[in-house]
Structure formats: structure tokens, C-alpha cells
Amino acid sequence: MVPVSPLELRVLRAGVVRRVLDAKRLPTIATHYLMVNLPSDSLALLAGLDVGQEVDPVDARELLSDVLSELGEPIDERREVELVAMFLAKLHTQALVPARQTCRRFYQLGVEIECEWPLAQIGELFGFDDEWEASWGRTPAQLSEATAAACEELLRTIEPTLGVLDNAAVSRLSEMVIS
């Protein structure tokens, strides 16, 4: 079993809070985390929920906050958008999500945060969605290239501050992405 990084837990919490990751999948991932020996009573509570059961995002956020507290990890709610943006960019740079869908997810994130961009690349990717949707401006190939470049720049900007989300974590969390 691949160990779980504290960064993965913070991305998980931010993703559930920002409705990028499906809270219904929490019991499955919580079980995995318990199997790699993360000592947390709150994690055991999450793992004990019925898979597929409707999980209130507020309850999930509280339980995930408790998990981070039990593990001695800080919670910085101001960084939630950046954590989610990093995860979305990683999904694209690892070819797990195509450019069009990546821009759609950044658009959804932008709407939720009322276009208050903590990073310029989030606003840029938000804007690409309009080009895709309305078929104006660049060609799909050009938009794909621009999306890849913006995601790579976002990661270059954010990873020195937040850390690098490893491939195993991206793969695990990608299974929870809301379609």
C-alpha cells in the first residue's frame, strides 16, 4: 500500500467542500487510508458509512477536519480553492481529464468562488470554458494547448507553496471526481 500524504488529505477535504469530489465515495477512500495505518477515530467513522449513502458535505467537511486535527495537520480554509485548482491541473497534466472537461471544472469552481481568483491561471482556465462552449476564438487544438500550458503554469506557481501531490494520490482521488 502506498502511504497517504497530509497534502492528499487536505486536497480531499477541499475537494469535498468545493463539490469537486463526491462525498459518497468517502467510505471507500477512508477504508484505504485506515489500511495504510492512518490512526484516526474520525477516519474510522467515515469508513463505517455505507458506500453510496448520501453524505452531507458539511458533515464530511467536519469529519475530514477532525481527521486532519487528529493527525496534527493544519487546516487553512483560505487555501481550499488553490488545493482544488492544483488537483484539477494535476488531473489534466496526467492525462486523466481532457482539456475541455478541465476548463468546465475550472468554470464551475470560478462560479462557486464568485470569480475571486487567488491565482491568475484559475481565471484564465475559467475563460477558456466560454471559448469551448461558444466555439469562438481559438480552435479546439489551440485551446487544448493553452489549457495544458495554463495547468503547467498553475502547478509551477502553486507547488512550491503547497507541495507536490504525488501520482498515487491523484489516481486515488480521481476515482472520486464528480462527473
ROSE-4610 file (N, C-alpha, C; in Angstrom, 1 decimal, always signed):
// ROSE-4610
residu = [M/M/M/V/V/V/P/P/P/V/V/V/S/S/S/P/P/P/L/L/L/E/E/E/L/L/L/R/R/R/V/V/V/L/L/L/R/R/R/A/A/A/G/G/G/V/V/V/V/V/V/R/R/R/R/R/R/V/V/V/L/L/L/D/D/D/A/A/A/K/K/K/R/R/R/L/L/L/P/P/P/T/T/T/I/I/I/A/A/A/T/T/T/H/H/H/Y/Y/Y/L/L/L/M/M/M/V/V/V/N/N/N/L/L/L/P/P/P/S/S/S/D/D/D/S/S/S/L/L/L/A/A/A/L/L/L/L/L/L/A/A/A/G/G/G/L/L/L/D/D/D/V/V/V/G/G/G/Q/Q/Q/E/E/E/V/V/V/D/D/D/P/P/P/V/V/V/D/D/D/A/A/A/R/R/R/E/E/E/L/L/L/L/L/L/S/S/S/D/D/D/V/V/V/L/L/L/S/S/S/E/E/E/L/L/L/G/G/G/E/E/E/P/P/P/I/I/I/D/D/D/E/E/E/R/R/R/R/R/R/E/E/E/V/V/V/E/E/E/L/L/L/V/V/V/A/A/A/M/M/M/F/F/F/L/L/L/A/A/A/K/K/K/L/L/L/H/H/H/T/T/T/Q/Q/Q/A/A/A/L/L/L/V/V/V/P/P/P/A/A/A/R/R/R/Q/Q/Q/T/T/T/C/C/C/R/R/R/R/R/R/F/F/F/Y/Y/Y/Q/Q/Q/L/L/L/G/G/G/V/V/V/E/E/E/I/I/I/E/E/E/C/C/C/E/E/E/W/W/W/P/P/P/L/L/L/A/A/A/Q/Q/Q/I/I/I/G/G/G/E/E/E/L/L/L/F/F/F/G/G/G/F/F/F/D/D/D/D/D/D/E/E/E/W/W/W/E/E/E/A/A/A/S/S/S/W/W/W/G/G/G/R/R/R/T/T/T/P/P/P/A/A/A/Q/Q/Q/L/L/L/S/S/S/E/E/E/A/A/A/T/T/T/A/A/A/A/A/A/A/A/A/C/C/C/E/E/E/E/E/E/L/L/L/L/L/L/R/R/R/T/T/T/I/I/I/E/E/E/P/P/P/T/T/T/L/L/L/G/G/G/V/V/V/L/L/L/D/D/D/N/N/N/A/A/A/A/A/A/V/V/V/S/S/S/R/R/R/L/L/L/S/S/S/E/E/E/M/M/M/V/V/V/I/I/I/S/S/S]
num = [1/1/1/2/2/2/3/3/3/4/4/4/5/5/5/6/6/6/7/7/7/8/8/8/9/9/9/10/10/10/11/11/11/12/12/12/13/13/13/14/14/14/15/15/15/16/16/16/17/17/17/18/18/18/19/19/19/20/20/20/21/21/21/22/22/22/23/23/23/24/24/24/25/25/25/26/26/26/27/27/27/28/28/28/29/29/29/30/30/30/31/31/31/32/32/32/33/33/33/34/34/34/35/35/35/36/36/36/37/37/37/38/38/38/39/39/39/40/40/40/41/41/41/42/42/42/43/43/43/44/44/44/45/45/45/46/46/46/47/47/47/48/48/48/49/49/49/50/50/50/51/51/51/52/52/52/53/53/53/54/54/54/55/55/55/56/56/56/57/57/57/58/58/58/59/59/59/60/60/60/61/61/61/62/62/62/63/63/63/64/64/64/65/65/65/66/66/66/67/67/67/68/68/68/69/69/69/70/70/70/71/71/71/72/72/72/73/73/73/74/74/74/75/75/75/76/76/76/77/77/77/78/78/78/79/79/79/80/80/80/81/81/81/82/82/82/83/83/83/84/84/84/85/85/85/86/86/86/87/87/87/88/88/88/89/89/89/90/90/90/91/91/91/92/92/92/93/93/93/94/94/94/95/95/95/96/96/96/97/97/97/98/98/98/99/99/99/100/100/100/101/101/101/102/102/102/103/103/103/104/104/104/105/105/105/106/106/106/107/107/107/108/108/108/109/109/109/110/110/110/111/111/111/112/112/112/113/113/113/114/114/114/115/115/115/116/116/116/117/117/117/118/118/118/119/119/119/120/120/120/121/121/121/122/122/122/123/123/123/124/124/124/125/125/125/126/126/126/127/127/127/128/128/128/129/129/129/130/130/130/131/131/131/132/132/132/133/133/133/134/134/134/135/135/135/136/136/136/137/137/137/138/138/138/139/139/139/140/140/140/141/141/141/142/142/142/143/143/143/144/144/144/145/145/145/146/146/146/147/147/147/148/148/148/149/149/149/150/150/150/151/151/151/152/152/152/153/153/153/154/154/154/155/155/155/156/156/156/157/157/157/158/158/158/159/159/159/160/160/160/161/161/161/162/162/162/163/163/163/164/164/164/165/165/165/166/166/166/167/167/167/168/168/168/169/169/169/170/170/170/171/171/171/172/172/172/173/173/173/174/174/174/175/175/175/176/176/176/177/177/177/178/178/178/179/179/179]
x = [+0.8/+0.0/+0.9/+0.5/+1.2/+0.7/+1.7/+1.3/+0.5/-0.2/-1.0/-0.3/-0.2/+0.4/-0.6/-0.1/-1.0/-1.6/-0.9/-1.4/-2.6/-2.5/-3.7/-4.9/-4.8/-5.9/-6.5/-5.6/-6.1/-6.8/-6.3/-6.9/-8.3/-8.3/-9.6/-10.6/-10.3/-11.2/-11.7/-10.7/-11.1/-11.9/-11.6/-12.4/-13.8/-14.0/-15.4/-16.1/-15.5/-16.1/-16.5/-15.6/-15.9/-16.7/-17.2/-18.0/-17.4/-16.1/-15.3/-15.2/-15.1/-15.0/-16.3/-16.8/-18.1/-18.0/-18.7/-18.7/-19.2/-20.0/-20.5/-19.4/-18.2/-17.1/-16.2/-16.5/-15.6/-15.4/-16.4/-16.1/-15.1/-15.0/-14.0/-12.6/-12.4/-11.1/-10.7/-11.7/-11.3/-10.8/-11.5/-11.0/-9.6/-9.3/-7.9/-6.9/-7.3/-6.4/-6.2/-7.2/-7.1/-6.1/-6.2/-5.4/-3.9/-3.6/-2.2/-1.8/-2.6/-2.3/-2.3/-3.3/-3.6/-4.4/-3.9/-4.6/-5.6/-6.9/-7.8/-9.2/-9.8/-11.2/-12.2/-12.0/-12.9/-12.8/-11.7/-11.5/-12.2/-12.2/-13.0/-14.5/-14.9/-16.3/-16.7/-15.8/-16.1/-16.1/-15.1/-15.0/-16.3/-16.9/-18.0/-19.3/-19.4/-20.6/-20.9/-22.1/-22.5/-22.0/-21.3/-20.9/-22.1/-22.1/-23.2/-24.2/-24.1/-25.1/-24.8/-25.9/-25.8/-25.0/-23.9/-23.1/-23.2/-23.7/-23.8/-22.4/-22.2/-20.9/-20.4/-21.3/-21.0/-20.5/-21.2/-20.7/-19.4/-19.2/-18.0/-16.8/-17.1/-16.1/-15.6/-16.6/-16.3/-15.5/-15.9/-15.2/-13.8/-13.7/-12.3/-11.5/-12.1/-11.4/-10.9/-11.8/-11.4/-10.2/-10.2/-9.2/-7.8/-7.9/-6.6/-6.2/-7.1/-6.7/-6.1/-6.7/-6.2/-4.8/-4.5/-3.2/-2.2/-2.7/-1.8/-1.5/-2.4/-2.3/-3.1/-2.5/-3.2/-4.3/-5.4/-6.4/-6.4/-6.2/-6.2/-7.3/-8.5/-9.6/-9.4/-8.5/-8.2/-7.5/-6.9/-6.1/-7.0/-8.3/-9.1/-9.2/-9.4/-9.5/-8.2/-7.1/-5.8/-5.5/-5.9/-5.8/-6.6/-7.8/-8.7/-8.1/-7.7/-7.1/-5.9/-5.0/-3.8/-4.3/-5.3/-5.8/-6.3/-7.1/-7.7/-6.6/-5.6/-4.5/-3.7/-3.5/-2.8/-3.6/-4.9/-5.7/-5.5/-5.4/-5.2/-3.7/-2.8/-1.4/-1.0/-1.8/-1.5/-2.5/-3.1/-4.0/-5.2/-5.6/-6.8/-8.1/-8.0/-9.2/-8.8/-9.6/-9.3/-9.4/-8.9/-8.8/-10.2/-11.1/-12.5/-13.1/-13.0/-13.6/-12.9/-11.6/-10.8/-11.3/-11.5/-11.9/-13.3/-14.2/-15.5/-15.5/-14.5/-14.4/-13.9/-12.9/-12.5/-13.6/-14.4/-15.6/-16.5/-16.8/-17.7/-17.0/-15.7/-15.0/-15.1/-14.9/-15.0/-16.3/-17.4/-18.7/-18.9/-18.4/-18.6/-17.9/-16.7/-15.9/-16.2/-17.3/-17.7/-16.6/-15.8/-14.7/-13.7/-13.5/-12.4/-11.2/-10.3/-9.2/-8.0/-7.7/-6.5/-5.2/-5.4/-4.3/-4.9/-4.0/-4.5/-4.8/-4.2/-4.4/-5.8/-6.4/-7.8/-8.7/-8.5/-9.4/-9.2/-7.9/-7.6/-8.4/-8.3/-8.9/-10.5/-11.0/-12.4/-12.8/-12.0/-12.4/-12.3/-11.4/-11.3/-12.6/-13.4/-14.6/-15.6/-15.6/-16.5/-16.1/-14.8/-14.4/-14.8/-14.6/-15.0/-16.5/-17.3/-18.7/-19.3/-18.8/-19.4/-18.7/-17.6/-16.9/-16.4/-15.9/-15.4/-13.9/-13.1/-11.7/-10.9/-10.2/-9.2/-9.9/-9.1/-9.6/-9.5/-10.1/-10.0/-8.5/-7.8/-6.4/-5.6/-5.9/-5.2/-5.7/-6.9/-7.4/-6.8/-6.7/-6.1/-4.6/-3.9/-2.5/-2.5/-3.4/-3.5/-3.9/-4.8/-5.2/-4.0/-3.3/-2.1/-1.1/-0.8/+0.2/-0.3/-1.6/-2.1/-2.0/-2.4/-2.3/-0.8/+0.1/+1.5/+2.0/+1.6/+2.0/+1.4/+0.1/-0.5/+0.3/+0.6/+1.4/+2.8/+3.4/+4.7/+4.6/+3.4/+3.2/+2.8/+2.0/+1.4/+2.2/+2.9/+3.5/+4.6/+5.4/+6.4/+5.8/+4.6/+3.9/+3.2/+2.4/+1.5/+2.2/+3.1/+3.7/+3.3/+3.8/+3.5/+2.6/+1.5/+0.6/+1.1/+1.4/+2.0/+1.0/+1.5/+0.7/-0.3/+0.2/-0.7/-1.9/-1.7/-2.8/-3.7/-3.2/-4.0/-4.9/-4.3/-5.0/-6.2/-5.9/-6.9/-8.0/-7.7/-8.7/-9.5/-8.9/-9.5/-10.8/-10.8/-11.9/-13.1/-12.9/-14.0/-14.5/-13.9/-14.3/-15.8/-16.5/-18.0/-18.0/-18.8/-18.9/-20.0]
y = [-1.2/+0.0/+1.3/+2.2/+3.5/+4.4/+5.0/+5.8/+7.1/+7.6/+8.8/+10.0/+11.1/+12.3/+13.2/+14.1/+15.1/+16.0/+16.2/+17.1/+16.4/+15.1/+14.4/+14.6/+14.5/+14.7/+16.1/+17.1/+18.4/+18.6/+18.0/+18.1/+17.4/+16.3/+15.5/+16.4/+17.0/+17.9/+19.0/+19.7/+20.9/+20.4/+19.3/+18.8/+18.5/+17.9/+17.6/+18.9/+19.8/+21.1/+21.9/+21.9/+22.6/+21.8/+20.7/+19.8/+19.4/+19.1/+18.6/+17.1/+16.6/+15.2/+14.8/+13.6/+13.1/+12.5/+13.1/+12.7/+11.3/+10.8/+9.4/+8.4/+8.8/+7.9/+7.9/+8.7/+8.8/+7.5/+6.7/+5.4/+4.6/+4.5/+3.7/+4.3/+5.5/+6.1/+6.1/+6.3/+6.3/+4.9/+3.9/+2.5/+2.3/+2.8/+2.7/+3.4/+4.6/+5.3/+4.6/+3.9/+3.1/+1.9/+1.4/+0.2/+0.6/+1.9/+2.3/+2.9/+2.5/+2.9/+4.3/+5.1/+6.4/+6.3/+6.7/+6.5/+7.6/+7.4/+8.4/+7.8/+8.2/+7.7/+8.3/+9.5/+10.2/+9.5/+9.0/+8.3/+6.9/+6.3/+5.1/+5.3/+6.5/+6.8/+7.0/+7.7/+7.8/+6.5/+5.6/+4.3/+3.4/+3.7/+2.9/+3.3/+4.4/+4.8/+3.8/+3.7/+2.8/+3.5/+2.7/+3.2/+3.5/+4.7/+5.2/+5.9/+5.9/+6.6/+8.1/+8.9/+10.3/+10.9/+11.5/+12.1/+13.6/+14.2/+15.6/+16.3/+17.2/+17.8/+18.5/+19.1/+19.8/+18.8/+17.6/+16.6/+16.0/+15.8/+15.3/+16.2/+17.5/+18.5/+18.5/+18.4/+18.3/+17.1/+15.9/+14.7/+14.8/+15.3/+15.4/+16.4/+17.5/+18.4/+17.7/+16.9/+16.1/+15.2/+14.5/+13.6/+14.4/+15.6/+16.4/+16.8/+17.2/+17.6/+16.4/+15.3/+14.1/+13.7/+14.0/+13.7/+14.9/+16.0/+17.1/+18.0/+17.9/+18.7/+20.0/+21.1/+22.3/+22.4/+23.1/+23.4/+24.9/+25.1/+26.5/+26.7/+27.1/+27.2/+28.2/+29.2/+30.2/+29.5/+28.3/+27.6/+26.6/+26.4/+25.4/+25.5/+26.7/+26.9/+26.6/+26.9/+26.6/+25.1/+24.4/+23.0/+22.3/+22.7/+22.2/+22.5/+23.7/+24.1/+23.2/+23.0/+22.1/+20.7/+20.2/+18.9/+18.8/+19.8/+19.8/+19.9/+20.7/+20.9/+19.6/+18.9/+17.6/+16.6/+16.5/+15.6/+15.8/+17.0/+17.3/+17.0/+17.4/+17.2/+15.7/+14.9/+13.4/+12.7/+13.5/+13.0/+12.1/+12.5/+11.8/+12.5/+13.8/+14.5/+15.4/+15.3/+16.1/+17.6/+18.4/+19.8/+20.4/+20.0/+20.6/+20.4/+19.2/+18.9/+19.7/+19.8/+20.6/+22.0/+22.7/+24.1/+24.2/+23.2/+23.2/+23.1/+22.3/+22.2/+23.5/+24.2/+25.5/+26.5/+26.4/+27.3/+27.1/+25.9/+25.6/+26.1/+25.9/+26.4/+27.9/+28.6/+30.0/+30.6/+29.9/+30.4/+30.2/+29.1/+28.9/+30.0/+30.4/+31.4/+32.8/+32.9/+34.2/+35.0/+34.3/+34.9/+35.7/+35.3/+35.9/+35.0/+35.3/+34.4/+34.5/+33.5/+33.6/+33.4/+32.9/+32.7/+33.1/+33.8/+34.2/+33.1/+31.9/+30.8/+30.2/+30.4/+29.9/+30.7/+32.0/+32.9/+32.6/+32.4/+32.1/+30.8/+29.7/+28.5/+28.6/+29.4/+29.8/+30.4/+31.3/+31.9/+31.0/+30.0/+29.1/+28.3/+28.1/+27.4/+28.1/+29.4/+30.1/+29.9/+29.9/+29.7/+28.3/+27.3/+25.9/+25.9/+26.5/+26.4/+27.1/+28.3/+29.1/+28.9/+28.1/+27.9/+29.1/+30.1/+31.3/+31.3/+32.1/+32.3/+31.2/+30.5/+29.5/+28.2/+27.4/+26.1/+25.2/+24.0/+23.1/+22.7/+22.5/+22.1/+23.2/+24.5/+25.6/+25.7/+25.5/+25.6/+24.5/+23.3/+22.2/+22.5/+23.1/+23.6/+24.6/+25.6/+26.7/+26.2/+25.2/+24.6/+23.9/+23.1/+22.4/+23.4/+24.5/+25.5/+26.2/+26.5/+27.2/+26.2/+24.9/+24.0/+23.8/+23.7/+23.6/+24.8/+26.0/+27.2/+27.3/+26.9/+26.9/+26.0/+24.8/+23.9/+24.5/+25.1/+25.7/+26.8/+27.5/+28.6/+28.1/+27.1/+26.7/+25.6/+24.7/+23.6/+24.0/+25.1/+25.5/+25.9/+26.3/+26.8/+25.6/+24.9/+23.8/+22.5/+22.2/+20.9/+20.2/+19.0/+18.3/+17.1/+17.1/+15.9/+14.8/+13.7/+12.6/+11.9/+11.1/+10.4/+9.5/+8.7/+7.8/+8.5/+9.6/+10.4/+10.9/+11.4/+11.9/+10.8/+9.6/+8.5/+8.1/+8.0/+7.6/+8.6/+9.9/+10.9/+11.1/+10.7/+10.9/+10.0/+8.9/+8.0/+8.6/+9.7/+10.4/+11.6/+12.0/+13.2/+13.0/+14.1/+14.1/+14.3/+13.4/+13.5/+14.4]
z = [+0.0/+0.0/+0.0/-0.8/-0.9/+0.2/+1.0/+2.1/+1.6/+2.5/+2.2/+2.8/+2.0/+2.4/+3.1/+4.0/+4.6/+3.5/+2.4/+1.4/+0.7/+0.5/-0.1/+0.8/+2.1/+3.0/+2.9/+2.8/+2.6/+1.3/+0.2/-1.1/-1.0/-0.4/-0.2/+0.5/+1.6/+2.3/+1.4/+0.8/-0.1/-1.2/-1.8/-3.0/-2.6/-1.4/-0.9/-0.6/+0.1/+0.4/-0.8/-1.9/-3.1/-4.1/-3.7/-4.5/-5.8/-5.8/-6.9/-6.7/-5.5/-5.2/-4.5/-4.9/-4.4/-3.0/-2.1/-0.7/-0.5/-1.5/-1.4/-1.4/-2.0/-2.1/-0.9/+0.1/+1.2/+2.0/+2.2/+2.9/+2.3/+0.9/+0.2/+0.5/+0.3/+0.4/+1.9/+2.8/+4.2/+4.6/+4.1/+4.3/+3.9/+2.7/+2.2/+3.1/+3.6/+4.5/+5.8/+6.3/+7.5/+7.3/+6.1/+5.7/+5.7/+5.4/+5.4/+6.8/+7.8/+9.2/+9.5/+9.0/+9.5/+10.8/+11.9/+13.2/+13.4/+13.2/+13.3/+13.6/+14.7/+15.0/+14.0/+13.6/+12.6/+11.3/+10.9/+9.7/+9.8/+10.9/+11.1/+11.0/+11.5/+11.3/+9.9/+9.1/+7.7/+7.0/+7.3/+6.7/+7.0/+8.1/+8.6/+7.9/+7.2/+6.5/+5.3/+5.0/+3.8/+2.5/+1.7/+0.4/-0.4/-1.0/-1.8/-1.0/+0.3/+1.2/+0.9/+1.0/+0.8/+2.0/+1.8/+2.8/+2.7/+3.8/+3.8/+3.7/+2.7/+2.6/+3.9/+4.6/+5.9/+6.9/+7.0/+7.9/+7.5/+6.2/+5.6/+5.9/+5.7/+6.0/+7.4/+8.3/+9.8/+10.1/+9.6/+9.9/+9.3/+8.1/+7.5/+8.3/+8.8/+9.6/+10.9/+11.5/+12.6/+12.3/+11.2/+10.8/+10.7/+10.1/+10.0/+11.4/+12.2/+13.6/+14.4/+14.2/+14.9/+14.5/+13.2/+12.6/+12.8/+13.4/+13.7/+12.5/+11.5/+10.2/+10.3/+9.9/+9.9/+8.8/+9.1/+8.1/+7.8/+6.5/+6.1/+5.0/+5.4/+4.5/+3.4/+3.6/+2.6/+1.4/+1.6/+0.6/-0.2/+0.2/-0.4/-1.9/-2.4/-3.8/-4.5/-3.9/-4.5/-4.5/-3.4/-3.4/-4.5/-4.6/-5.7/-7.1/-7.3/-8.6/-8.9/-7.9/-8.1/-8.5/-7.8/-8.1/-9.5/-9.9/-11.3/-12.3/-12.1/-13.0/-13.1/-12.0/-12.0/-12.8/-12.6/-13.4/-14.9/-15.3/-16.7/-17.2/-16.4/-16.8/-16.8/-16.0/-16.0/-17.0/-17.9/-18.9/-18.4/-17.2/-16.6/-17.0/-17.3/-17.7/-18.9/-20.0/-21.2/-21.0/-21.9/-21.8/-21.6/-22.5/-22.4/-21.0/-20.5/-19.2/-18.1/-18.2/-17.3/-17.2/-18.4/-18.4/-17.8/-18.1/-17.5/-16.0/-15.4/-14.0/-13.4/-14.1/-13.6/-13.7/-14.7/-14.8/-13.6/-13.2/-12.1/-10.8/-10.7/-9.5/-9.4/-10.6/-10.6/-10.3/-10.7/-10.3/-8.8/-8.3/-6.8/-6.0/-6.5/-5.7/-6.1/-7.0/-7.4/-8.1/-8.9/-9.7/-8.9/-7.7/-6.9/-7.1/-8.0/-8.4/-7.4/-6.7/-5.9/-6.8/-8.0/-8.9/-10.3/-11.1/-12.4/-13.3/-13.2/-14.1/-13.9/-12.7/-12.5/-13.3/-13.3/-14.2/-15.6/-16.0/-17.4/-17.9/-17.1/-17.4/-17.3/-16.5/-16.4/-17.7/-18.2/-19.5/-20.7/-20.7/-21.8/-22.0/-20.9/-21.0/-21.9/-21.9/-22.8/-24.2/-24.5/-25.9/-26.3/-25.5/-25.8/-26.1/-25.2/-25.2/-26.4/-26.7/-27.8/-29.1/-29.1/-30.4/-31.0/-30.3/-30.8/-30.5/-31.2/-30.8/-31.4/-30.5/-30.9/-31.3/-32.0/-32.4/-31.2/-31.2/-30.1/-29.8/-30.9/-30.7/-30.0/-30.4/-29.7/-28.3/-28.0/-26.7/-25.8/-26.4/-25.7/-25.3/-26.2/-25.9/-24.8/-24.9/-23.9/-22.6/-22.5/-21.3/-20.6/-21.4/-20.9/-20.3/-21.1/-20.6/-19.3/-19.3/-18.1/-16.8/-17.1/-15.9/-15.5/-16.4/-16.0/-15.3/-15.7/-15.1/-13.7/-13.6/-12.3/-11.3/-11.8/-10.9/-10.5/-11.5/-11.2/-10.2/-10.2/-9.3/-7.9/-7.8/-6.5/-5.8/-6.5/-5.8/-4.9/-5.2/-4.2/-2.8/-2.9/-1.6/-0.9/-1.7/-1.1/-1.1/-2.0/-2.1/-3.3/-3.6/-4.8/-4.5/-5.1/-5.0/-5.8/-5.2/-5.9/-6.8/-7.8/-8.8/-8.2/-7.1/-6.5/-5.9/-5.2/-4.6/-5.7/-6.8/-7.9/-8.4/-8.6/-9.1/-8.1/-6.8/-5.8/-5.8/-5.8/-5.7/-7.0/-8.2/-9.4/-9.5/-8.7/-8.7/-8.0/-7.3/-6.5/-7.3/-8.4/-9.1/-9.5/-9.3/-9.7/-11.2/-11.8/-13.3/-13.7]
